[in-house]
Amino acid sequence: MQFESAFLPLLIFAKAPEPGQVKTRLIPALGAGGARDLYLKLLQRTLTQTFDWPGQRFLYATNPEHPVLRALASEHGLKLRQQCGEDLGERMANAIAEHPDGALLIGSDCPNMDSTHVLAACRALNRHDTAIIPSEDGGYVLIGQREANPAPFQNMDWSHEQVLSDTRQRLEAAGLSLWVGPALWDLDTPEDLARLHGELRDTTLQNAV
């Protein structure tokens, strides 16, 4: 049977939108409540921008019982799932492992992410084991696998600028081929807020800052 990537599930990672728990690096600029509000608007934008994805969409949440996340999942037609694991890498690996025939995983930090980027990565999985869309800060905003494999996620230091480089090395060591798309920027620091105003016409996001 030919591998058909067009119907891979899209897994969207989300945290419970509580002040002081999300976008913590933006708290000095926006305050805890403002950082929470921006996080929620980014998440809502991600769900809207990927609404036309033809495959199944799942919202993997740190707390799937949170009323805001439950409401968003219902509004956008997502299946709600629990993130499981001790660290980010373990949670990502476990989520993809629930879809052993392949999946795509994104967060909500990338204001420019939409279904066209997801589709490009998905199509690349017809020819490669792994697809990644990098972030400009050395990490990535999307990873897809045509078969679940924990190699890119185990014991990874997610806090430095070598995440993509380390991931490449791990995939090469595991004998897994890789497609890398054009880099996108993600919104993590106060410096990124000015870029948000300069590059996006989304007034909902701009009004959040």
C-alpha positions in Angstrom: 0.0 0.0 0.0 1.4 3.4 -1.0 2.1 5.8 1.8 -0.5 8.6 1.6 0.6 11.6 3.6 -2.4 13.8 2.7 -4.4 12.4 5.6 -1.9 12.5 8.4 -3.3 13.7 11.7 -2.2 17.2 12.9 -1.3 17.3 16.6 -1.4 20.8 18.2 0.3 21.1 21.6 -1.2 23.5 24.1 -0.8 24.5 27.7 -3.6 25.5 30.0 -3.9 29.3 29.5 -3.2 30.5 33.1 -1.3 33.7 34.1 2.3 32.9 35.0 2.2 29.5 33.3 2.5 30.5 29.6 4.7 32.9 27.7 6.8 33.6 30.8 9.6 35.4 28.9 7.0 38.0 27.9 5.8 38.7 31.4 8.3 41.5 32.0 6.9 43.3 29.0 3.2 42.4 29.2 2.6 41.2 32.7 1.4 37.7 33.6 -2.2 38.4 32.4 -1.1 40.1 29.2 1.3 37.2 28.4 -1.6 34.8 29.0 -3.9 36.8 26.7 -1.4 36.8 23.9 -0.8 33.1 24.3 -4.5 32.4 24.0 -4.8 34.6 20.9 -1.8 32.8 19.3 -3.5 29.5 20.1 -6.8 30.6 18.6 -5.0 31.9 15.5 -3.2 28.5 15.1 -6.5 26.7 15.3 -8.2 29.0 12.8 -5.2 29.0 10.4 -5.3 25.1 10.3 -9.1 24.7 10.3 -9.1 23.6 6.7 -6.6 20.7 7.3 -8.1 17.7 5.6 -6.9 15.2 8.1 -7.9 14.7 11.8 -6.8 17.4 14.2 -6.0 16.8 17.8 -5.4 19.3 20.6 -2.9 17.8 23.0 -3.2 19.7 26.3 -1.3 19.8 29.6 -4.8 19.9 31.2 -7.5 18.7 28.8 -10.1 19.4 31.5 -9.4 23.2 31.4 -12.7 24.9 30.4 -11.0 27.2 27.9 -9.3 24.4 26.1 -12.4 22.3 26.1 -14.3 25.1 24.6 -11.7 25.7 21.9 -11.6 22.0 21.0 -15.4 22.0 20.6 -15.5 25.2 18.6 -12.8 24.1 16.2 -13.7 20.4 15.9 -10.6 19.0 17.5 -10.2 15.8 19.5 -8.8 16.6 22.9 -6.0 14.5 24.3 -3.7 14.5 27.4 0.0 15.3 27.0 1.9 12.5 28.8 5.5 12.5 29.9 8.0 14.1 32.2 9.5 16.6 29.8 8.6 18.2 26.4 10.5 15.6 24.4 8.8 12.7 26.1 5.4 14.3 25.7 6.0 14.9 22.0 7.3 11.3 21.4 4.3 9.9 23.3 1.8 12.0 21.3 3.2 10.9 18.0 3.5 7.3 19.2 -0.3 7.3 19.5 -0.3 7.6 15.7 2.2 5.0 14.6 1.4 5.5 10.9 2.6 9.0 11.0 1.6 12.4 12.3 2.5 16.1 12.2 3.1 18.1 15.4 3.0 21.9 15.9 2.7 24.4 18.8 1.1 27.8 18.7 4.2 30.1 19.0 4.5 30.7 15.2 2.1 33.5 14.0 2.8 32.8 10.3 2.0 29.0 10.5 -0.9 27.9 8.4 -2.1 24.9 6.5 0.1 25.6 3.5 3.2 25.0 5.6 1.7 21.9 7.1 0.8 20.6 3.7 4.4 21.1 2.4 5.8 19.1 5.3 3.1 16.4 4.9 3.9 16.0 1.2 7.6 15.8 2.0 6.8 12.7 4.1 6.1 10.9 0.9 9.8 10.9 0.3 11.4 11.3 3.7 11.1 9.8 7.1 11.0 13.1 8.9 9.9 16.6 8.0 10.8 19.8 10.0 10.0 23.4 9.6 12.7 25.3 11.5 12.3 28.4 13.7 14.8 31.2 13.2 16.1 30.8 16.7 17.6 27.3 16.1 14.6 25.1 17.0 11.6 24.1 15.0 7.9 24.9 14.8 6.8 21.7 13.1 8.0 18.1 13.1 6.4 15.3 11.2 7.2 11.6 11.1 5.8 9.0 8.6 6.4 6.4 11.3 6.6 7.1 15.0 10.2 7.1 16.2 11.5 8.6 19.6 15.0 9.3 18.3 14.6 13.1 17.9 13.0 13.6 21.3 14.8 11.6 24.0 17.0 13.5 26.5 17.0 16.7 24.4 18.0 20.0 25.9 15.2 22.2 24.5 16.5 25.5 26.0 19.4 26.2 23.7 19.9 27.3 20.0 21.2 23.9 18.8 17.9 22.0 18.9 17.7 21.7 15.1 21.3 20.8 14.8 21.1 18.1 17.5 17.9 16.8 15.9 19.7 16.4 12.5 22.5 14.5 14.2 20.1 12.2 15.9 18.1 11.5 12.8 21.3 10.8 10.8 22.5 8.4 13.5 19.2 6.6 13.4 19.3 6.3 9.6 16.2 8.5 9.1 16.0 10.8 6.1 15.0 14.5 6.7 13.3 17.2 4.8 13.7 20.8 6.1 11.5 23.6 5.0 12.0 27.3 5.0 12.4 28.8 8.5 9.6 30.7 10.2 9.9 32.9 13.3 8.2 32.2 16.6 7.1 34.7 19.2 8.9 34.1 22.5 10.7 37.3 23.6 9.9 40.9 24.1 12.0 41.7 21.0 9.6 39.6 19.0 6.7 41.9 19.9 7.9 44.7 17.6 8.1 42.2 14.8 4.6 41.1 15.4 3.4 44.6 14.8 5.7 45.0 11.7 4.9 41.8 9.9 1.3 40.8 10.6 -1.9 42.5 9.8 -3.8 40.5 12.4 -5.2 43.2 14.6 -6.5 40.7 17.1 -2.9 39.7 17.9 -1.6 43.3 17.7 -4.2 44.5 20.1 -3.1 41.8 22.6 0.2 43.7 22.9 
